[in-house]
Amino acid sequence: MRQIVISAVCILFAVNLFGQEETLISDHFDSGFFGGPVWKGTLMNGKAGLLSGGRGGWIINHTFVIGGGGYDSMWDVRTDRTSVNGKTLYLGMEYGGLELEYIHRSARMIHYTVYALFGSGKIRLREHDPNRDSENDGFLVADAAVNAEINIAGWFRLGIGGGYRLVYGIEAEGLDNGDIGGPSACLTLKFGKF
């Protein structure tokens, strides 16, 4: 009888050890949020450009973010194309979409994040008259970046990093996907509950 009891206790203990389920989100669930401005130095048509925008998201267990972002060129860059009036055309861009982010060791003062945006956008070709677009063209975009993030305060984080933007679907004459896609350096300010 004693051997049966000992065997039963050992089996229950073993089942308990092997029966613990591992999950992405544990029983201890934390949730937060953030929002803030972003500036990206980038290349557009082989020339320096600057994008400004914003991003925000829901933070799950201090590690994963589901959110969105949108970006627009702060100034247009000169192209080699001319309008029907013979005036130089300038290129502008805007895009946005769903953003997913991984935050590594969020509680450390300096840590890193990896994020990706999947969405769409459009380019504008125009004379230097903001009310007169010569041509618009849509595209799909995948934008990925790695950032070093610094915890400035409990409610404020600063991110500095770099990434690459892949673009698909450009059909404007004289431009291709590589003219709109390219590397970027970014500065992000995050305000929220982390």
BELNORNOR-V472308 format. One record per residue. N is the residue number from 1. RES is the residue in one small letter. SS is DSSP state (alpha for helix, beta for strand, coil for the rest). PHI is phi in whole degrees, 0 to 359 (none if undefined). PSI is psi in whole degrees, -180 to 180 (none if undefined). Layout:
N:RES:SS:PHI:PSI / N:RES:SS:PHI:PSI
This chain:
1:m:coil:none:-41 / 2:r:alpha:297:-39 / 3:q:alpha:293:-35 / 4:i:alpha:294:-44 / 5:v:alpha:296:-46 / 6:i:alpha:297:-43 / 7:s:alpha:297:-42 / 8:a:alpha:296:-42 / 9:v:alpha:296:-43 / 10:c:alpha:297:-43 / 11:i:alpha:295:-44 / 12:l:alpha:298:-41 / 13:f:alpha:296:-44 / 14:a:alpha:295:-42 / 15:v:alpha:297:-41 / 16:n:alpha:296:-41 / 17:l:alpha:294:-47 / 18:f:alpha:277:-15 / 19:g:coil:271:-4 / 20:q:coil:287:124 / 21:e:coil:275:135 / 22:e:coil:263:134 / 23:t:coil:226:160 / 24:l:coil:295:-42 / 25:i:coil:249:119 / 26:s:coil:280:178 / 27:d:coil:297:-30 / 28:h:coil:272:102 / 29:f:coil:253:123 / 30:d:coil:247:146 / 31:s:beta:223:140 / 32:g:beta:214:-170 / 33:f:beta:202:162 / 34:f:beta:205:164 / 35:g:beta:203:156 / 36:g:beta:170:171 / 37:p:beta:278:157 / 38:v:beta:222:141 / 39:w:beta:235:134 / 40:k:beta:233:121 / 41:g:beta:275:132 / 42:t:beta:208:176 / 43:l:beta:254:136 / 44:m:beta:226:120 / 45:n:coil:57:35 / 46:g:coil:78:7 / 47:k:beta:238:156 / 48:a:beta:293:135 / 49:g:beta:223:163 / 50:l:beta:228:127 / 51:l:beta:254:142 / 52:s:beta:235:155 / 53:g:beta:180:-156 / 54:g:beta:206:159 / 55:r:beta:215:158 / 56:g:beta:202:163 / 57:g:beta:187:171 / 58:w:beta:263:125 / 59:i:beta:262:126 / 60:i:beta:251:120 / 61:n:coil:51:39 / 62:h:coil:60:13 / 63:t:coil:231:-42 / 64:f:beta:243:143 / 65:v:beta:234:135 / 66:i:beta:240:122 / 67:g:beta:197:-153 / 68:g:beta:207:164 / 69:g:beta:206:160 / 70:g:beta:213:143 / 71:y:beta:221:147 / 72:d:beta:218:145 / 73:s:beta:290:137 / 74:m:coil:280:-27 / 75:w:coil:216:156 / 76:d:coil:272:148 / 77:v:beta:255:146 / 78:r:beta:291:141 / 79:t:beta:243:175 / 80:d:beta:273:-4 / 81:r:beta:275:155 / 82:t:beta:234:157 / 83:s:coil:279:178 / 84:v:coil:296:-21 / 85:n:coil:275:-1 / 86:g:coil:83:10 / 87:k:coil:265:149 / 88:t:beta:298:138 / 89:l:beta:263:143 / 90:y:beta:244:145 / 91:l:beta:256:130 / 92:g:beta:234:160 / 93:m:beta:215:149 / 94:e:beta:214:146 / 95:y:beta:201:164 / 96:g:beta:190:173 / 97:g:beta:165:-163 / 98:l:beta:284:134 / 99:e:beta:240:137 / 100:l:beta:238:136 / 101:e:beta:221:142 / 102:y:beta:249:130 / 103:i:beta:248:121 / 104:h:beta:265:117 / 105:r:coil:53:63 / 106:s:coil:304:-30 / 107:a:coil:285:-18 / 108:r:coil:289:145 / 109:m:coil:301:-43 / 110:i:beta:241:124 / 111:h:beta:214:179 / 112:y:beta:237:158 / 113:t:beta:228:153 / 114:v:beta:231:127 / 115:y:beta:222:160 / 116:a:beta:219:142 / 117:l:beta:246:138 / 118:f:beta:233:119 / 119:g:beta:191:-147 / 120:s:beta:215:169 / 121:g:beta:196:-170 / 122:k:beta:210:154 / 123:i:beta:252:155 / 124:r:beta:234:128 / 125:l:beta:250:126 / 126:r:beta:205:160 / 127:e:coil:289:174 / 128:h:coil:281:44 / 129:d:coil:237:106 / 130:p:coil:299:-14 / 131:n:coil:265:2 / 132:r:coil:233:89 / 133:d:beta:283:135 / 134:s:beta:270:-37 / 135:e:beta:202:143 / 136:n:beta:236:150 / 137:d:beta:211:135 / 138:g:beta:267:161 / 139:f:beta:205:163 / 140:l:beta:259:149 / 141:v:beta:221:144 / 142:a:beta:230:119 / 143:d:beta:236:119 / 144:a:beta:240:148 / 145:a:beta:208:155 / 146:v:beta:241:132 / 147:n:beta:233:143 / 148:a:beta:270:128 / 149:e:beta:241:136 / 150:i:beta:244:129 / 151:n:beta:278:100 / 152:i:beta:283:-45 / 153:a:beta:214:173 / 154:g:coil:299:-22 / 155:w:coil:245:4 / 156:f:beta:219:130 / 157:r:beta:229:146 / 158:l:beta:242:128 / 159:g:beta:241:136 / 160:i:beta:230:129 / 161:g:beta:194:-167 / 162:g:beta:215:158 / 163:g:beta:201:-169 / 164:y:beta:216:138 / 165:r:beta:250:120 / 166:l:beta:260:134 / 167:v:beta:234:143 / 168:y:beta:223:135 / 169:g:coil:110:7 / 170:i:coil:289:126 / 171:e:coil:235:3 / 172:a:coil:296:140 / 173:e:coil:299:132 / 174:g:coil:84:-1 / 175:l:coil:232:151 / 176:d:coil:225:180 / 177:n:alpha:303:-39 / 178:g:alpha:293:-25 / 179:d:alpha:289:-26 / 180:i:alpha:260:-35 / 181:g:coil:281:170 / 182:g:beta:152:-179 / 183:p:beta:286:160 / 184:s:beta:210:153 / 185:a:beta:244:136 / 186:c:beta:229:150 / 187:l:beta:236:124 / 188:t:beta:235:134 / 189:l:beta:249:123 / 190:k:beta:246:129 / 191:f:beta:239:133 / 192:g:beta:164:-157 / 193:k:beta:247:109 / 194:f:coil:260:none
